[in-house]
Amino acid sequence: MKTFAIDIRLLGKKRTGDEAVFFNLTKALLRIDKTNRYLLLTNEDRSEKIAALYGALGCIGQKNVEIVTLPGKNRFVWNLMTLPWFILRYRVDVYHTQYILPFFVPKRTKVATHVHDVSFAAYPELISWSDRLFLGLLIPPSLSRAALVLAPSQFTKDEIVKHYHLPEEKVAVIPNALGDDFHAAHDDAGKEAAVREKYSLPETFLLSVGTLQPRKNIPFLIEAFARLKERLLASPGPGGPELKLVLVGSREAHHVDTRLSETMDRTRTGEDILFPGYVDQDDLPYLMRLSRGFVFPSLYEGFGIPLLEAFASGVPAAASDIPALREIGGQAALYFDPGNLAACAEVLYTVCTDEDTRARLCARGKERMRNFSWKKSAAFLLSCFEGLSSGDVEVHR
């Protein structure tokens, strides 16, 4: 029996993508491995929150799993002192975290670090100078010291190798997948009505889900939507003048795009755009189903879980023509140049109005999402953990 420690500080923090990855991957891992010992590390000290984590991860009463609270005044103290001392004391074989490693790790402990994307290296001009300094100082030595780097797509693996000059065999591809909440969701008119009321959703709308950071290209989407509205003004039926744009994501989060308000004012779309804020994960499948179509306008992504969520919901998807989204979406989405407003507006028009294309995309999406499974990804991650702990890890992806 080996001891594997996983950093779960993200869970419950409403961090969207990276939180979803660690939650679903950890849950699937605990489901398939009842043999090795798992120490799930958090800085949460409230007993009711700890109990909720056991329940959410499906490991209540599972003898090989323990959620451990490691207090720390901030993340620097946590990484500098609290975590290294714990790893040394409990003789951890493998520690799984994301991006930045602890400042000290005993030689016997191998570290696998998850890198969801390297947008900060590809588009440094889109983040603040303080974030550039922080990441520039800590990311390179962390990736150098890690025994294994985990990427969600082949594109992200290639980007990590390119920007940080790592050997390819040091980076493993662990694809993301669809969460249990989307698999479990079923047709429920009552639930859909409740979600519509809860978030004050309009009758007909396009949907975009994610953070509102500059790389998400939301001002571009707003301008393309304004062009779409002009074209639809005289059109009756679905996608007509009543069409709205719903942007899920917190406007109070870190590094929100400062151009949002200015773009809405300039395009006079303020009354047609809604910001429901953070949407509960249980509600998201129903919100997705209520939409006329899903739009993913990002300049850069490491994977693209919302594409799979749209596919599962039977909703046609339009996405930026960028490598990661092509890799995930295949032929199940319509793509547009994320710098070409006319092209984006044309694709959105098709998604809203062309019933044959909508039906074809929905059918392809249902088929495409079957290529991704947290169970398969967790099984591969377990093989990585076991290989690291035995000193014989081989990366095959």
N, C-alpha and C positions, 0 to 999 in steps of 0.2 A: 504494500500500500504506500502510495506517494502522497505528499501534502502539496496541494495547489492552492495558492492564494489569489483572489481576484478583487481588484479595486472596483467597488460598486458605489462609490460616492455620488456618481451621477444620478442614481435611481431616485426618483421622486423630485428631481430638481427642475422638471419641465424644460429639458434641454433638447427636445425634439429628436433629431436624427441620431446623434451619438448615444443618447440615453436609450433609445429604442434598440440599437444594436447590442449594447451591453446587457440590457434586460432580456431580450429574446435569446441571445446566444448563451447567456448564463443559465437561463431557465431550461433550454434544450440540453445543455451539458449536464445539468443535475438530473435531468430525466433519464439520460442514457447511462450514466455512470454512478452506480451504487457502491463502488468498491473503494476508489481513492478518497482521500480526505479533502474537503473543501472548506477553506476559511474565507468568508466573504467580508471584505473590509470596508467599513463605513465610518464617517465622522458623525453620524446621527446618534444621539444619545437618549431620545425619547422612546420609552418602552412601547407605546402604542404604534409608533412608526416602525420600530423593529418588528413587531408582531405583524404589521401590514406587509412588510417586505417578505417575511417567511410565507405568508399567504399568497402574495402576488407571484412569487417565484415557484410556488407549488412544492415547497420542501418542508412543510410542517411535519415534525416527527421524523424526518429523514436523518438517520444517525450519523451519516458521514458529512453532514453539512452544519456549519456554525456561522452565524452572522456575528462579527466581532466589531465592537465600537472602539475606534482608536481616536481619542481626543487630540485636537491640535488647534492652536489659536488661529492659524491660517495655513494655506497649502504649503508654504515654505517650511514652516516648523514641522508639518506633517511629513514632508519628503526628506527633510534634513535629519530629524531626530526620531520622531515617533515610529514611522514605518520601518526604517532600517533596524531599529532595536527589536521590533516585533518579529521581523523576518529572521533575525539572528537567533532570537530566543526560541522560536517555534520550529526552527530548522525546516523552513519552507523550501521545497524542491523547485517549484516554478511559480513565478509571480506574474500575473497578467494585468496590465494597466493600459493607458492610452497616452501616446505622444511622449510625455516627459517622465524619465526614470527617477527613482529616488537618488539622492546624492551619494549614497553608499549602499552597496548590496554585497553580502558575503559571497565569496567565490563559489560556494556550493550551490547557490541559488541562481537559476537561469531566469532571465526576464524576457517575456514576450510583450511587445508594445504594439498597440493597435493604432494605425494611422488612417483615419477615415478619408482624408484628402490632403493635398499640399497646396491648396489655393494660396496660402500665404507666401509660398515660394514662387508660384506661377504668376500671381497678380499682387505683388507686394504693395503696389500703389493704392490698392483698395482697402487696406487696413491702416490703422493709426500707427504713428511712429513708435509709440510705446509698445504696441503689440509686435511690431517688426523687430524692435530691440530685444524684447523678451524671448520671442521665438527664435530669433537669430542666434542668441546666446545659448539656449537650452536644447533646441531640437537636434542640431548636428551631433553634439556629444552623446545625447540620449540614443540616437539611432546607431551610432558607432558602438556604444557599449552594450546594446541589446543583443541577446543571443538570437532572437528571431523578431522580424518585423511583419506585422499582419496587415494586409491591404484588402479592401472589399471588392476590387475589380482588377483585371489585367491592366487597364489603363492606369490606375493608381499605382500599381506595382511599377510600371514603366516610368511613371513620373518620379517616384521615390528613388529609383535607381539613377535616373537622369540628374535630378537636382542634388542628391546627397552622395552620389558615387559609391553606392553600396553594391556588393556582388549580388547577382540575381538570385543565387541560391539562398541568400539570407532573408529573402522576402517571400512570404507565402500568401496566396490568394484565398481568403475565406469569404465567399460571397454572402451578401446580406440576403434577406428573404422577407416574407410577409408575416406579420405578427398574428398570434392566435386570435386577436380580437377581430381581424378581418375574415379569418377562416370561419369563426363562429357566428359572425353576423348573418342574419337571414332576413327575408322579406318581412317587414313589420311596419305596416302603415301607421300604427299608433306611435311607434318609436320615431319614425320619420317626422310625424307631425309635431311630436314633443321637441325634437331637435330643431326643427324649423322655428318653433316658438322661442325656444331657449336662446338661440343666437340671432333672433329677429331676421331670419333669412328671407330674401325676396322670392317671388314665384319662379323666376327664370334667371339663372346666373352661371357665369364661368367661375371656376375655382382655381386658386393657386395656394399651395401649402408649403410652409417652410419659414426659415428666418427671414428677416427683412434687411439683411446685410447687402452691401453694394454688389457683391458677386452674384446675388440672386437676380439682378437686372430688372427689378420691379418698376422703376420709372419707365424703362423701355416698354414693358408690358402695358403700363397705363397709357402711353402714347399710342401703342398699337390698338388698344381697346377703344380709344377715342376715334381712331380711324374706322374701326369696325362699326361703332355706333352710328357714325355718319352714313355709312353704306346701308345700315339696317333701318334707318329712320322711316323709310316708306314701305318697309316690308312687313306684312302681317304674319301671324303665326309664331311658332317657336323661334327664339333668337331675334325677335323684332325689337321695336323701340324700348320695350320694358326691360331688356336684358341688363343685368348688373354684373359687377365684378366683385367677388368675395376673396379677400386676401387674408388667409389664416397665418397669424404670426404676431408676436408681441411688439408693439411700437415702443415699449419701454425696455426692451432687451438691450444687450451690449452691442454697440457698433451698428445701430440701425441707420439705414441709408438716409442722409439728410435731405435728399432731393425729392422725397415723397410729396410733401405738401406743395412745394413749388410746382411740381409737374402736374398735380391735380388742379391747381389754380390756373395754370397756363392752358391746360386742355379743357378746363371747365367740366371736369368729370367728378367733382367732389360728391355730388348727390347720387352718382351711380356706382360708387365704390364703398364697400363696407369692410371694416376691420373688426372681426369678432374677437380678436385676441387669441389667447391660448385655448384650444379646443380639447376637452377631455378625450382621451384615447378611445374610450368606449363609444363616444359620439361620432368620431371621425368617419367610420364606415357609412353611417347614415347621411352625414353631411355630404360625403363624396357622391352617394347615390342620388341625392337631390339635385346635383349640379347638371347643367347641360353639357359640360365638358371640363376637362382638367388641363391646365396650362403650366408648363415647366420652362420658364424663360431664362434659366441660369446661364451665366458666362462660363462657369466652371463647377463641376461636381465630381465627387469621387465614386459615387454609385448612383443613387436615385430611387430610394424606397418608395416615394410617392407615386412613381410610375406604376409599380407593382400594385399599390393600393387602388389606383384608378382601374387597372386591368381587372382586379378582383371584384370591383364594384360595378362592372359593366358600363363604364363611362369612357367615351372616346378621349384620347389624349393627344395634345399637341406639345412638342418639346423642342428645345434648342438642338440644333444639329452639332452637338459636341461629342467627343469620343465616348465618354462614360455613358451618356444617355443612349447613344446608338448601341453600345454593347449590351445594355440592359433591355432596351425596348425592342430591338430588332425591327421587324416589319409591323409591329403592333401599334405604332404611333405615327403621326404626321410630324415632320420636322421642318424647322425654319432657321434661317441664319439669324442668330441673336443680335445682329447689328443692322438688320434690314427690316425697317418698319412695315414697308409695303408687303414683303413676303410673310411676315408674321400675321398681319391683318388678313391676308388672303387665306392663310391656313385656318385662322380662327373662324372666318366666315364659312369655310367648308365644314369645320367641326360643328358649327351651329346649325347649318341649313341642309347639308347633303345627307339624306337619310341612308342611302346605299353605302356611302363611305363610313358613316357612323356605325352601321351594322357590321361592316367588314372589320373595322378596327376593334370593336367590342369582342367579336369572335376570336380574332387573333390574340387579343389581350388575355382572354381566358386560357388560351393554350400556352401563351408565353410565360405566364406566371408560374406554371408547373415546373419550369426549369430551376426554380429557386426554392430551397428548403432549409429551414434552420436546423432540422435534424441532421441532414447531410453535412452542413457546415460545422455543427457541433461535433460530429463524429470525426471530421478531419482535424478540428482544433484539439480534440482529445488525443489523437495520434501525434500531433505536434508536441503537446504537453508531455506525453509519455516518452517521445523521442528525446526531448530536451532533458528530461530527468535522468535518462539512461546515457546521455551523451552521444546519442546516435540518431539525431533528427535528420531527416532528408525531406527536402521540399520538392514536391512533384507538380506544383501548379505555377 
